[in-house]
Amino acid sequence: MSKRYKFKPGDLVKVLDTVVDRVPKLPDVGLVVRGIMKWPAVKAHSKGARQTMYRVLVSGERHWINGSNLKILRKSEDG
């Protein structure tokens, strides 16, 4: 069974969380790149919830951002 993720590489997203200290006039828009991470990497106990983190390219820098802090602006065209 394949897993479905909310965002895929090539999607244009708006970052709802503060990622980097920078000029406030710049929009927090980024591009999802390949790679996801489950955080925390190791479950502490059986009821521990892990969050899906996406790698997003914002202003030329890659950041790991929680999927709940992203809003889709445009889906990728590749499928």
C-alpha positions as CSV (number, residue, x, y, z in Angstrom):
1,M,0.0,0.0,0.0
2,S,1.4,3.4,-1.0
3,K,1.3,6.3,1.4
4,R,-0.4,9.5,0.2
5,Y,1.1,12.8,1.3
6,K,-0.6,16.2,1.2
7,F,2.2,17.8,-0.8
8,K,4.5,16.5,-3.5
9,P,7.6,17.9,-5.1
10,G,7.0,20.8,-7.3
11,D,4.0,22.2,-5.4
12,L,4.0,25.9,-4.7
13,V,3.1,26.6,-1.0
14,K,2.6,29.5,1.3
15,V,4.3,29.1,4.7
16,L,2.0,30.0,7.5
17,D,4.7,29.7,10.2
18,T,7.6,32.1,10.7
19,V,10.6,30.3,9.2
20,V,13.4,32.8,8.9
21,D,14.0,36.2,10.3
22,R,14.0,38.5,7.2
23,V,12.3,41.5,5.7
24,P,8.6,41.3,6.5
25,K,7.6,42.6,3.1
26,L,8.8,39.4,1.4
27,P,6.1,36.8,1.0
28,D,6.6,33.4,2.7
29,V,6.2,31.4,-0.5
30,G,8.2,28.3,-1.1
31,L,8.5,25.3,-3.4
32,V,8.3,21.7,-2.0
33,V,11.3,19.7,-2.9
34,R,11.9,15.9,-2.7
35,G,12.2,14.5,0.8
36,I,9.9,14.1,3.8
37,M,10.7,13.3,7.4
38,K,8.6,12.0,10.3
39,W,9.3,13.9,13.5
40,P,10.2,12.8,16.1
41,A,12.3,10.2,14.3
42,V,11.7,7.6,17.1
43,K,8.4,7.1,18.8
44,A,8.6,7.7,22.6
45,H,5.7,5.3,23.3
46,S,2.9,3.5,21.5
47,K,0.6,6.5,21.5
48,G,3.2,9.0,20.3
49,A,2.1,10.9,17.3
50,R,4.6,11.7,14.6
51,Q,4.3,14.8,12.4
52,T,5.1,14.8,8.7
53,M,7.8,17.4,7.9
54,Y,8.3,18.6,4.3
55,R,11.5,20.0,2.8
56,V,10.6,23.5,1.4
57,L,12.8,25.8,-0.6
58,V,12.2,29.4,0.7
59,S,14.3,32.3,-0.5
60,G,17.0,30.0,-1.7
61,E,17.3,28.0,1.6
62,R,15.9,24.6,2.4
63,H,13.8,24.3,5.6
64,W,12.0,21.4,7.2
65,I,8.4,22.6,7.8
66,N,5.5,20.8,9.4
67,G,2.7,20.0,6.9
68,S,0.1,21.7,9.0
69,N,2.0,25.0,8.6
70,L,1.8,24.9,4.8
71,K,-1.1,26.0,2.5
72,I,-1.2,24.9,-1.1
73,L,-1.1,27.8,-3.7
74,R,-0.5,25.8,-6.9
75,K,-0.3,22.0,-7.5
76,S,2.6,20.7,-9.7
77,E,1.8,19.8,-13.3
78,D,3.5,16.4,-13.4
79,G,0.7,14.1,-12.7
